[in-house]
Amino acid sequence: MNVAFIPVRGGSKSIPLKNIKEIHGRPLVYWAAAAACDCASIDKVFIATDSDSIRSCVEKFCAAEPVRFKKVNVIDRSAESAGDTASTESAMLEFAKNRRFDNIVLIQATSPLITGADLDNGFIAFNASGTDSVLSVVPQKRFIWTIDDNGNAEPSNYDVYARPRRQDFEEYYVENGAFYITSRKDLLATGNRISGNIRVSLMSEDTYFEIDEPSDWTVTESLMAKREEENKTVSSEADDEKNEKKPGCKYKMLLTDCDGCMTDAGMYYSEKGDELKKFNTKDGVGFRLCRENGIITGVITGEDVALNKRRCEKLKIDVLAPGCTDKAACINRLCATYKIKPEEVVYIGDDLADIEAIKLAGLGCCPADAAPSVKAAAEYITAAKGGEGVIREVVDKILL
């Protein structure tokens, strides 16, 4: 069983009772609770507090939306774990010692921009082979400086005499404090929210901000308003596109393996030992056509390498599930997150690990050079081989 744990105390100093102060029309803790309840991978949500006012507030919004918040349980938090000097781990350990569960996701109420989809993506990373813990991060490209004991400053990630463009920087990742996932066993053994083999789950740049000071509140509230407006616009455009779509276009999500579908499955190495892959620009157009027609796009791959991530970012692909060993389960989680059915999914794969996903999808596809057992499972086999425009061919089929 997967549980969400949201610790909220009444003794906030910078913003008194900030956890129930309204932000964008709702109490702050509402947004974390809503994200947890919207996550298909979470079975129960526990909000732990030492405050009667917070308890009353949570119970009130749960009663107002009983269907959405049916997973929520409000529980007590001891004074020792809610003091000014108490760590979040002390509250987690107190909870873990008194409850039985398999895995726990710590969600911070101070990150109200978190969504159920963010948490589902976190569990996709957590369920990857060899993973013990996951934390949320935000990718950043910044000009970083350090200052020595004498007050002298120098850049730590670029040359001032060869100033790069910001977009050319290699990304680094900043912990945004939104959520952490680990097992009960590892939490009790280490006393820490993350341990062992740790993976990251990426969130949008807007979620860089945590609410600790009044200025953070102002910035975050404006970002929430901006997001809501953008969602309304996207929803309106999607409705328009849906009305304009041809009757034969019934699919809402296109997912594909990477190597052997987006590439020719070749592994190329430079003289320096760098791994290289060859992608086809035709597939980039295919993903763009999906986006323009309101079809969600994603890549599900057993690999977890930066090269795939950069390609997905360049093509503005909605979902990247790296290190995935059970692709059919991943499709089910994504369907729950985006509220669609497996029969509305197109999946493209080329090898044994893709067979169950191909069978599950509404339209299972494979390239011309896929393994024989994969061809036997697929409903549509492209004329193109892997890396020669497979995705574009499939997109043309479902749209045209």
PyMOL commands that set and color helices and strands:
alter all, ss='L'
color gray80, all
select helices_A, chain A and resi 18-20+28-38+52-64+80-82+88-98+116-126+166-168+184-190+205-208+214-244+281-292+306-314+327-338+342-344+352-360+372-377+390-399
alter helices_A, ss='H'
color red, helices_A
select strands_A, chain A and resi 2-8+22-23+26-27+44-49+72-76+103-107+133-140+145-147+153-155+172-183+198-202+253-256+268-269+275-276+296-300+319-321+345-348+363-366+380-381
alter strands_A, ss='S'
color yellow, strands_A
deselect
rebuild
show_as cartoon
